[in-house]
């Protein structure tokens, strides 16, 4: 990890961003977690983000951008579109893509970083995201870094995405060593009280914990066998 003294970290409330937050803090970085309400179906993730920050003992900023929801059409997370179920790499998972979401969130985080003198923004894009989310790919990170270096005086803002080459199972293993409170995280795109266990992100999460040989401490509406069957695995 480069020597980052302080950073604004995007925190959704899910396991990836929670691991990133603990990873930064463990390296002695002063973290400024930022969560954004953009009208997402699974807005209960914001409560999870708050609980994670309280556990770590760091201030939590939530910025309300929910009035942009009417602009974010065609996504199951911000429009009247059913949440797809099944394998994360299935083409139907494109329905979970929120138009230009990370560009918007990272722009807000960059402004916050410039304002508080951090000049580094971190987000938890990982290798498992590359198949379906364009704004989690290395090409996006590289291009946006160029733009963020030009967005302000004196080199602007650095974009830090340390999990870009990691699988979700590797992130889970890292989080276990950092003692990330995964029981506080929330990942389900359906936004119900319990994780549905069938949406793309639930399926990915359950299998990554199994691959890492770890127990996933959150509760699901269905057994793991049903999740695997939905993904087409033999059970």
C-alpha positions in Angstrom: 0.0 0.0 0.0 1.3 3.5 -0.8 1.9 5.9 2.0 -1.6 7.4 2.2 -2.0 9.6 5.3 -5.7 10.3 4.8 -8.4 9.3 2.3 -12.1 9.6 1.6 -13.4 6.1 1.2 -16.7 5.3 -0.5 -18.6 3.1 1.9 -21.8 1.4 0.6 -22.3 -0.8 3.7 -21.4 -4.0 1.8 -18.5 -6.3 2.5 -16.1 -5.0 -0.1 -16.2 -1.4 1.0 -16.2 -2.3 4.7 -13.0 -4.4 4.1 -11.5 -1.4 2.3 -12.3 0.9 5.2 -10.6 -1.5 7.7 -7.7 -2.1 5.3 -7.0 1.7 5.1 -7.4 2.2 8.9 -5.1 -0.8 9.6 -2.4 0.9 7.6 -2.6 4.0 9.8 -4.6 6.0 7.2 -7.0 8.6 8.5 -10.2 7.6 6.9 -13.3 9.7 6.0 -16.0 7.3 5.1 -18.6 8.6 2.6 -21.9 7.0 1.8 -24.4 8.4 -0.8 -28.1 8.1 -0.9 -28.9 8.1 -4.6 -32.4 6.7 -4.4 -31.2 3.1 -4.4 -33.7 0.3 -3.8 -31.4 -1.2 -1.1 -31.0 2.1 0.8 -30.9 0.1 4.0 -27.3 -0.4 3.2 -26.7 3.1 4.6 -27.7 1.9 8.1 -25.1 -0.8 7.7 -22.5 1.7 6.7 -23.3 3.8 9.8 -23.0 0.7 12.1 -19.6 -0.2 10.5 -18.3 3.3 11.1 -19.5 3.3 14.7 -17.8 0.0 15.3 -14.5 1.3 13.9 -14.9 4.6 15.7 -14.6 6.9 12.6 -16.9 9.8 11.5 -19.5 8.9 8.9 -20.7 11.3 6.2 -23.9 10.5 4.3 -24.7 12.7 1.3 -28.2 12.9 0.0 -28.4 12.8 -3.8 -31.7 11.0 -3.9 -33.2 13.7 -6.1 -31.2 12.4 -9.1 -33.1 9.1 -9.0 -35.4 10.1 -11.9 -32.3 10.4 -14.1 -31.1 6.9 -13.3 -33.5 5.0 -15.5 -33.3 1.3 -16.6 -31.7 -0.1 -13.4 -33.3 -2.5 -11.0 -31.8 -0.4 -8.2 -33.2 3.0 -9.2 -36.2 2.3 -11.5 -39.3 0.1 -11.6 -37.3 -2.9 -12.9 -37.3 -6.3 -11.2 -34.1 -7.3 -9.4 -32.6 -10.2 -11.5 -31.6 -13.4 -9.8 -28.8 -15.9 -10.5 -25.2 -15.9 -11.6 -23.4 -12.6 -11.3 -21.9 -12.9 -14.8 -25.3 -13.6 -16.5 -26.0 -10.8 -19.1 -29.3 -10.1 -17.2 -27.2 -8.7 -14.4 -26.7 -5.6 -16.5 -30.1 -4.6 -15.2 -28.4 -3.9 -11.8 -26.1 -1.3 -13.4 -27.0 2.2 -12.1 -26.1 4.6 -15.0 -22.7 6.2 -14.3 -23.0 5.5 -10.6 -19.3 5.3 -9.7 -18.5 8.4 -11.8 -21.0 10.3 -9.8 -20.0 9.0 -6.4 -16.3 9.4 -7.0 -16.8 12.9 -8.2 -18.6 13.8 -4.9 -15.9 12.0 -2.9 -13.2 13.9 -4.8 -14.8 17.2 -3.9 -14.9 16.1 -0.3 -11.2 15.0 -0.4 -10.1 18.3 -1.9 -12.2 20.2 0.7 -10.7 18.4 3.7 -7.2 18.2 2.4 -7.0 14.4 1.9 -6.5 14.4 -1.9 -7.0 10.6 -2.1 -10.2 8.8 -2.8 -10.6 5.1 -2.4 -13.2 2.6 -3.6 -13.6 -1.1 -3.5 -14.0 -2.2 -7.1 -12.7 -5.7 -7.5 -12.0 -8.4 -10.2 -15.4 -10.0 -9.8 -17.1 -6.7 -10.9 -15.3 -6.5 -14.2 -17.7 -8.7 -16.1 -20.9 -6.6 -15.5 -19.9 -3.2 -14.2 -18.0 -0.9 -16.6 -17.1 1.6 -13.9 -15.2 -1.1 -11.9 -12.8 -2.0 -14.7 -9.1 -1.1 -14.8 -9.7 1.0 -17.9 -12.2 3.1 -16.1 -9.9 3.6 -13.1 -7.0 4.5 -15.3 -9.0 7.0 -17.3 -10.6 8.6 -14.3 -7.3 8.9 -12.5 -6.1 11.1 -15.4 -9.2 13.3 -15.1 -8.9 13.5 -11.3 -5.3 14.6 -11.6 -6.5 17.5 -13.7 -9.6 18.4 -11.6 -7.8 20.7 -9.2 -4.5 22.5 -8.5 -1.3 20.6 -7.6 -2.1 17.2 -9.1 -5.7 17.1 -8.1 -6.9 13.9 -6.5 -5.4 10.3 -6.4 -7.8 7.4 -7.0 -6.9 4.3 -5.0 -8.5 1.0 -5.9 -6.4 -1.7 -4.1 -8.8 -4.6 -4.8 -9.0 -4.1 -8.5 -7.1 -7.4 -9.1 -8.6 -9.3 -6.2 -11.4 -11.8 -6.2 -14.2 -11.4 -3.7 -13.0 -14.5 -1.9 -9.6 -12.9 -1.5 -11.3 -9.8 -0.1 -13.2 -12.0 2.4 -10.0 -13.6 3.5 -8.3 -10.3 3.9 -11.3 -9.0 5.9 -11.2 -12.0 8.2 -7.5 -11.2 9.1 -8.6 -7.5 9.7 -11.5 -8.6 11.8 -14.1 -6.8 9.7 -17.5 -7.1 11.3 -19.2 -8.7 8.4 -22.3 -9.4 10.5 -22.9 -5.6 10.3 -22.7 -5.4 6.5 -25.6 -5.5 4.0 -25.2 -6.6 0.4 -28.7 -7.6 -1.0 -30.0 -5.8 -4.0 -33.6 -6.7 -3.1 -33.4 -4.4 0.0 -35.4 -6.7 2.2 -34.8 -7.2 6.0 -32.9 -10.4 5.4 -30.6 -11.1 2.4 -32.7 -12.7 -0.2 -29.9 -15.2 -1.2 -30.9 -15.2 -4.9 -30.0 -11.8 -6.4 -26.6 -11.5 -8.1 -24.8 -9.9 -5.2 -26.2 -12.4 -2.6 -25.1 -15.3 -4.8 -21.7 -13.8 -5.3 -21.3 -13.1 -1.6 -22.4 -16.6 -0.4 -20.1 -18.4 -2.8 -17.1 -16.1 -2.0 -17.4 -17.0 1.7 -17.6 -20.7 0.9 -14.6 -20.4 -1.5 -12.6 -18.7 1.3 -13.6 -21.3 3.8 -15.3 -18.7 6.0 -18.7 -18.4 7.7 -20.9 -15.7 6.3 -22.5 -14.3 9.5 -25.6 -12.6 7.9 -29.0 -14.3 7.6 -30.5 -15.3 4.3 -34.1 -16.1 3.3 -33.1 -19.3 1.6 -30.6 -22.1 2.2 -27.2 -22.1 0.4 -28.4 -25.1 -1.7 -31.2 -22.9 -3.2 -28.6 -20.2 -4.0 -26.4 -22.7 -5.8 -29.3 -24.2 -7.7 -30.3 -20.7 -8.9 -26.8 -20.2 -10.2 -26.9 -23.5 -12.0 -24.5 -25.5 -9.7 -25.2 -29.1 -8.8 -26.2 -29.5 -5.2 
